[in-house]
Amino acid sequence: MKYSTRQILFTTITIIFLLAACAPAPAPTPSPEEIEDLVATSVALTVASQNLETAEAQPLDTATPLPTATAVDTPTAVPPIDTATAVPLPTTVPSGGGGGTTSKPEFSCDSMDRRPRDNTIYKPGDRFDIKWTIFNNGTKPLRAGLDLKFSHGDKLMADRIVELPALDPGEQFVVGFDAVAPDQEGTYVMVYMVEGPLCYPYTAIVVEK
């Protein structure tokens, strides 16, 4: 059984008084100062016992919970800024270097002396001329009636289809169109195609105010 500190102190004081009363020889009468000291000691022990019991009765302090981490707001995804759509430009097969023999394709063409030059600057609504020189760079003639027509990219003019004449290897044919620069600023690329497809004439311009 567990005894409180207060009970132990009172029991000890009681035993001291009983022993003093049961002693065979009469004890000298304590002086007023000794009685005052004894009372003060008893009061001090009582107060200490009360304080101790009060402390024991109180619940133990629990650790202060740490603040809950606040979730950091995830930044809202910003929609990407519209950029000009990439327009694939036609590529040409480079001729072979030294050390090997490169055979020409039988049916092929190329666009030469293109006008306007790439990335020529126009103002919105400007009118300009397009000129392409279609050159037969293959080893066999190109038959008459092959279509030159729109393939992809930005339309800088109304759709036009041109039937090419017969072209022997090394021969060329010039085609021309009337075009208008778009109203909005930006870079524009219009790509046409010779039926086959054999080659891709194109025009690339820049519009600035």
Disulfide bonds with the S-S distance in Angstrom:
Cys109-Cys199 1.94
